């Protein structure tokens, strides 16, 4: 349980209310993979705006569940925000996508979602 994510800050925020923890886990499953898919498409297409929007939206949840990739996600976000067409963020994107996929699968299994 909780190999690819951490619940310490989630439980603290939920004041150990397990129903709220479950609601946050469900929100993660609904939101984060969808935004990750937006990133998967936007970065190769050079869609800076979509990249920025998706990464920015993911940040609070990725941080709350402590996926350990916030720095990489911020690099991807900044690539979009500052339209860094001369830079390649494929490696950072892959780290983010893998971490989101691992955490999503684990949260689904751990919470029966």
C-alpha positions in Angstrom: 0.0 0.0 0.0 1.1 3.5 -0.8 4.4 2.8 -2.6 3.9 5.4 -5.4 2.2 8.0 -3.3 1.8 9.1 0.3 -1.2 9.8 2.4 0.4 11.8 5.2 -0.6 15.2 4.0 -4.0 13.9 2.7 -4.8 12.5 6.1 -3.6 15.7 7.8 -5.8 17.8 5.5 -8.7 15.5 6.1 -8.2 15.5 9.8 -8.1 11.7 9.6 -11.7 11.6 8.3 -11.5 8.5 6.1 -14.5 9.4 4.1 -12.8 12.6 3.1 -9.6 10.7 2.4 -11.6 8.4 0.1 -13.2 11.5 -1.6 -9.7 12.9 -2.3 -8.5 9.6 -3.6 -11.5 9.5 -6.0 -10.8 13.1 -7.1 -7.2 12.1 -7.8 -8.5 9.2 -10.0 -10.9 11.4 -11.8 -8.7 14.4 -12.4 -5.0 13.6 -12.6 -5.0 10.9 -15.3 -7.2 13.1 -17.5 -4.7 16.0 -17.1 -1.8 13.7 -17.7 -3.4 12.6 -21.0 -3.7 16.3 -21.9 0.1 16.6 -21.3 0.8 13.4 -23.3 -0.8 15.0 -26.3 0.1 18.7 -25.8 3.9 18.5 -25.4 4.6 16.6 -28.6 2.3 18.9 -30.5 4.1 22.0 -29.1 0.9 23.2 -27.5 2.3 25.5 -24.9 -1.0 26.8 -23.6 -2.5 23.4 -23.1 0.7 22.1 -21.5 0.7 25.0 -19.0 -3.0 24.6 -18.2 -2.8 20.9 -17.6 0.4 20.9 -15.6 -0.8 23.8 -13.5 -4.0 22.1 -12.7 -2.2 18.9 -11.7 0.3 20.5 -9.3 -1.8 20.8 -6.1 -3.0 17.2 -6.2 0.4 15.8 -7.2 1.9 17.7 -4.3 -0.8 16.7 -1.9 -0.3 13.0 -2.7 3.5 13.4 -2.7 4.2 11.6 -5.9 7.8 13.0 -5.7 7.6 14.5 -9.2 6.6 18.1 -8.4 9.9 19.5 -9.7 9.5 17.7 -13.0 5.9 18.7 -13.4 6.9 22.4 -12.8 9.6 22.0 -15.5 6.9 20.8 -17.9 4.6 23.6 -16.8 7.2 26.2 -17.2 8.1 24.9 -20.7 4.5 25.7 -21.6 4.2 28.9 -19.7 7.3 30.5 -21.1 7.0 28.9 -24.5 10.5 27.4 -24.4 10.5 26.0 -27.9 14.2 25.5 -27.9 14.0 23.1 -24.9 13.0 19.5 -24.8 11.0 18.3 -21.8 10.3 14.8 -23.1 12.3 13.2 -20.3 10.5 15.2 -17.6 7.2 14.5 -19.2 7.9 10.7 -19.2 8.8 10.8 -15.5 5.5 12.6 -14.7 3.4 10.3 -16.8 5.0 7.2 -15.3 4.5 8.4 -11.8 0.9 9.4 -12.4 0.1 6.0 -13.9 1.8 4.1 -11.1 0.0 6.2 -8.4 -3.3 5.9 -10.2 -3.1 2.1 -10.4 -2.1 1.9 -6.8 -4.8 4.3 -5.5 -7.4 2.4 -7.5 -6.3 -0.9 -5.9 -5.9 0.5 -2.4 -9.2 2.2 -2.3 -11.2 -0.2 -4.5 -11.9 2.5 -7.1 
